[in-house]
């Protein structure tokens, strides 16, 4: 009833606008920056943001985020003169740190590092007073051989220096760490009869 006691018709023109919701699932490596709110996430989880939709109601946006991590591995290698890394088939001749990147099982970067030490040997020989001396002072083993006898090993000749009994060509097999290599043959002419009468001397 209105103020004078008569019927009063009141009309309500009601418009109900609905809230809205949307979601997306994202998988990323290491981190993800959500353009919705410019936040950067580094862990998996469910994240939400609320904005006004086109009709002025709340619009709830949900991000279902999976973060997969990159991986890394390294190996240390000591090689002689050169090394071919099976990871990338590259051949290296100098010590250094080398990397290669491949996808891991989760589709993220897998960074593989090679710490390479190139161990070189000095294969030169000096001839001093009819004695041969290896110029490699850091070898862990020496073995002299007779080049004129099909590289026959000279028994007991296992020091850095060697004095041969006879004229001929001699070389040394050097062991240094993982390296084993043989010098070039060096000619020795024994200079005196007195020297020739002595036995081979290993020093």
C-alpha positions as CSV (number, residue, x, y, z in Angstrom):
1,X,0.0,0.0,0.0
2,X,1.1,3.4,-0.8
3,X,1.0,6.3,1.7
4,X,-2.7,6.9,1.0
5,X,-3.6,3.2,1.5
6,X,-3.9,2.2,-2.2
7,X,-2.1,-0.5,-3.9
8,X,1.4,0.5,-5.1
9,X,3.0,-1.6,-7.8
10,X,6.8,-1.6,-7.6
11,X,8.6,-3.1,-10.4
12,X,12.2,-4.3,-10.1
13,X,14.1,-4.6,-13.3
14,X,16.9,-6.9,-12.1
15,X,19.9,-7.9,-14.1
16,X,22.2,-10.5,-12.5
17,X,25.7,-10.4,-13.9
18,X,27.8,-13.5,-13.1
19,X,31.3,-13.8,-12.0
20,X,33.5,-15.7,-14.3
21,X,36.5,-18.1,-14.0
22,X,39.2,-19.4,-16.2
23,X,42.2,-21.5,-15.7
24,X,45.3,-22.5,-17.6
25,X,47.9,-25.2,-17.1
26,X,51.5,-24.3,-17.9
27,X,54.7,-26.2,-17.7
28,X,58.0,-24.2,-17.7
29,X,61.7,-24.7,-17.0
30,X,63.2,-23.2,-13.9
31,X,60.8,-20.2,-13.7
32,X,57.7,-18.7,-15.2
33,X,56.6,-15.0,-15.4
34,X,52.8,-14.9,-15.5
35,X,51.7,-12.0,-17.7
36,X,48.5,-11.8,-15.8
37,X,50.2,-10.2,-12.8
38,X,53.8,-10.0,-13.9
39,X,54.9,-12.2,-11.0
40,X,57.7,-14.7,-11.5
41,X,57.3,-18.2,-10.0
42,X,60.0,-20.7,-9.4
43,X,58.0,-23.5,-7.8
44,X,55.1,-25.6,-9.0
45,X,51.7,-24.6,-7.6
46,X,48.3,-23.2,-8.2
47,X,48.2,-19.4,-8.4
48,X,45.2,-17.1,-8.8
49,X,44.4,-13.5,-9.7
50,X,41.1,-11.7,-9.7
51,X,40.1,-8.9,-12.1
52,X,36.9,-7.4,-13.2
53,X,35.3,-9.1,-16.2
54,X,33.5,-7.3,-19.0
55,X,30.3,-7.1,-17.0
56,X,32.0,-5.7,-13.9
57,X,32.0,-8.8,-11.8
58,X,34.9,-10.7,-10.4
59,X,36.8,-12.9,-12.9
60,X,38.9,-15.5,-11.1
61,X,41.9,-16.6,-13.2
62,X,43.8,-19.7,-12.1
63,X,47.3,-20.8,-13.1
64,X,48.1,-24.4,-12.6
65,X,51.9,-24.2,-12.9
66,X,54.4,-27.1,-13.1
67,X,58.1,-26.0,-12.9
68,X,60.7,-28.5,-14.1
69,X,64.3,-27.8,-13.3
70,X,67.3,-27.7,-15.5
71,X,70.1,-30.1,-14.6
72,X,73.9,-30.0,-14.6
73,X,76.7,-32.5,-14.5
74,X,80.5,-32.3,-14.9
75,X,83.4,-34.6,-15.3
76,X,87.1,-34.1,-15.0
77,X,89.4,-35.6,-17.6
78,X,93.2,-35.7,-18.0
79,X,94.3,-36.5,-21.5
80,X,97.5,-36.6,-23.6
81,X,98.0,-34.0,-26.4
82,X,94.3,-34.0,-27.5
83,X,90.9,-35.3,-26.4
84,X,87.7,-35.9,-28.3
85,X,84.6,-35.3,-26.1
86,X,82.0,-37.9,-27.0
87,X,79.3,-35.4,-25.8
88,X,79.8,-33.2,-28.9
89,X,82.5,-35.0,-30.9
90,X,84.7,-31.9,-30.6
91,X,88.5,-32.5,-30.3
92,X,90.3,-30.3,-27.8
93,X,94.1,-29.7,-27.6
94,X,94.3,-27.3,-24.7
95,X,93.3,-27.5,-21.1
96,X,90.1,-25.7,-20.2
97,X,86.4,-25.9,-19.2
98,X,84.0,-26.8,-22.0
99,X,80.2,-27.0,-21.9
100,X,77.4,-28.5,-23.9
101,X,73.7,-28.1,-23.4
102,X,71.1,-30.8,-24.3
103,X,67.5,-31.3,-23.1
104,X,67.1,-33.4,-20.0
105,X,64.4,-36.0,-19.5
106,X,62.0,-33.2,-18.4
107,X,62.6,-31.1,-21.5
108,X,64.7,-28.5,-19.7
109,X,68.4,-27.6,-20.3
110,X,71.0,-30.1,-19.1
111,X,74.3,-28.3,-18.9
112,X,77.2,-30.7,-19.2
113,X,80.7,-29.4,-18.2
114,X,84.1,-31.0,-19.1
115,X,87.0,-29.9,-17.0
116,X,89.9,-30.9,-19.2
117,X,93.5,-31.0,-18.2
118,X,95.8,-31.6,-21.2
119,X,99.0,-33.3,-20.0
120,X,101.9,-33.0,-22.5
121,X,105.2,-34.7,-22.5
122,X,108.6,-33.3,-23.7
123,X,109.7,-36.1,-26.0
124,X,113.1,-34.5,-26.8
125,X,116.4,-36.1,-25.9
126,X,119.7,-34.4,-25.3
127,X,123.0,-36.1,-26.1
128,X,125.7,-35.1,-23.6
129,X,129.1,-36.8,-23.7
130,X,127.7,-39.9,-25.3
131,X,124.9,-40.1,-22.8
132,X,121.3,-39.7,-23.6
133,X,119.1,-37.6,-21.3
134,X,115.3,-37.3,-21.5
135,X,114.3,-33.6,-21.3
136,X,111.0,-34.6,-19.6
137,X,111.8,-34.2,-15.9
138,X,108.3,-35.0,-14.6
139,X,107.9,-38.5,-16.1
140,X,106.8,-41.2,-13.7
141,X,108.7,-43.9,-15.7
142,X,111.4,-44.1,-18.3
143,X,112.2,-47.1,-20.5
144,X,115.0,-46.9,-23.1
145,X,114.8,-48.9,-26.3
146,X,117.2,-49.8,-29.1
147,X,115.7,-48.5,-32.4
148,X,118.2,-50.5,-34.4
149,X,116.9,-53.7,-32.9
150,X,113.2,-53.3,-33.7
151,X,112.7,-51.1,-30.6
152,X,113.9,-53.8,-28.2
153,X,113.6,-52.8,-24.6
154,X,117.0,-52.3,-22.9
155,X,116.9,-54.2,-19.7
156,X,117.5,-52.0,-16.6
157,X,117.5,-48.8,-18.6
158,X,114.7,-47.1,-16.7
159,X,116.1,-43.8,-15.6
160,X,116.0,-40.3,-17.2
161,X,119.6,-40.8,-18.4
162,X,121.2,-43.6,-20.4
163,X,124.7,-44.2,-21.5
164,X,124.8,-46.8,-24.4
165,X,127.7,-49.2,-24.9
166,X,127.4,-49.3,-28.7
167,X,126.9,-46.8,-31.5
168,X,123.3,-46.7,-32.5
169,X,119.9,-45.2,-32.4
170,X,118.1,-45.1,-29.1
171,X,114.7,-43.7,-27.8
172,X,112.9,-43.5,-24.6
173,X,109.3,-44.5,-23.7
174,X,107.9,-42.0,-21.2
175,X,105.1,-42.4,-18.8
176,X,103.6,-39.3,-17.3
177,X,100.3,-39.5,-15.6
178,X,97.9,-41.1,-18.2
179,X,100.3,-40.3,-21.0
180,X,102.6,-42.9,-22.5
181,X,104.6,-41.8,-25.5
182,X,107.9,-42.6,-27.3
183,X,110.5,-40.1,-28.3
184,X,112.1,-40.0,-31.7
185,X,115.2,-42.1,-32.1
186,X,118.5,-40.4,-31.4
187,X,121.9,-41.4,-32.9
188,X,124.7,-41.9,-30.5
189,X,128.3,-42.4,-31.6
190,X,130.4,-43.6,-28.7
191,X,133.5,-41.3,-28.9
192,X,136.3,-43.4,-27.4
193,X,137.5,-46.9,-27.1
194,X,137.4,-46.5,-23.3
195,X,133.7,-45.7,-23.5
196,X,133.1,-48.6,-25.8
197,X,134.7,-51.0,-23.2
198,X,132.2,-50.0,-20.6
199,X,128.8,-51.6,-20.2
200,X,125.6,-49.7,-20.9
201,X,125.1,-47.4,-18.0
202,X,121.7,-46.4,-16.7
203,X,121.7,-43.2,-14.6
